[in-house]
């Protein structure tokens, strides 16, 4: 029961954070284009600006948070004091300013940066806290599995409830823009409660007294990347995996709209997608225990690529309006997330063994910079693609639905296939990590 409490306590935090993140991933570009009325290319640029801001601020926040020392721990205080501010910023994000042209875009950028900053204030300490919950590689996979299960539960909530809430509030308020704000308010309350629950149920393990932490942000990141070969390989994986997930996430809602005559409604398709992701997370976590992280990553990539080939050749295959290929893509995404977040904390100890310094900010910061920059660049790419199709013209949009289908089939699969080589070259498994932990413990004992 105590282990379940720990796993649930950590995981529920990402349920709250993913109410925010999955809303952005699925609907922000859609909202900019269909509600605010921006060209998709401009919407993609706004998405890029937000992700670039994340890339700059994430490592700074990681460095600040790892030096905090309170009675609540190092990272947990940020969850307690930041969650309400984050909820308010999320509501503000879905406000349509009463301006036009450059003034409108400028205000939207400012609002975007406000939300991104408050999200960083909570999400980065939460993510980095994984390195303090356990120093065992297998346990970290369990924590990662619990986190991803709750994260995709957040995706399920967004997929299941956001479209009908917006539809209902649009009828009540007579405005889709106001409806999005009402829905965002409900989401922010649920997310805030989840993050507070995470704070209450988690407990950090203190670092050994002899641990030396790196004092500088950017030099710590560079030193970790330079001397940490597992981190180097992982960053390449992050680069391509983030590009793939961004391509899939941002274009998915538009794909469903383009197939409106043959598919079920958005909430139904997205709900099934989220359920497929969610229910397989425990399965993937178990398989990772049996086969190891690398083998499962390669297995899942093969499944995704074969599904994409079928998608490319036969286009959409639907049963009762549910696209089978998209559902399989969702089933695969859970495995990537579990493995990805289980690998990152292990790189912290590898870097500590190599340099003598422990730099959680350096490892997590470099990963997050790569992830956000890759996602931001792909956001621009998706926006340009949608603008080229003519998303503002519904007739042209539906007529060119084949282009979106081909994009979903080819682009994510291409980037995921590129992750296989660095995964194979990643010199860090559970046995290697256990050996590193023992060496660090012996080093601390001998220095004592």
Secondary structure, DSSP 8 states (H G I E B T S, - for coil): -HHHHHHHHHHHHHHHHHHHHHHIIIIIHHHIIIII---HHHHHHHHHHHHHHHHHHHHHHHHHHTT--BTTBSSHHHHHHHHHHHHHHHHHHT---S--HHHHHHHHHHHHHHHHHHHHHHHHHHHHTHHHH-S-HHHHHHHHHHHHHHHHHHHHHHHHHHHHHHHHHHHHHS-HHHHHHHHHHHHHHHHHHHHHHHHHH-------TT--B---HHHHHHHHHHH-HHHHHHHHHHHHHHHHHHHHHHHHHHHHHHTTTTS--HHHHHHHHHHHHHHTHHHHHHHHHHH-HHHHHHHHHHHHHHHHHHHHHH---EETTEEHHHHHHHHHHHHHHHHHHHHHHHHHHHHHHHHS-B-HHHHHHHHHHHHHHHHHHHHHHHHHHHHHHTTT-HHHHHHTHHHHHHHHHHHHHHHHHHHHHHHHH----HHHHHHHHHHHHHHHHHH-
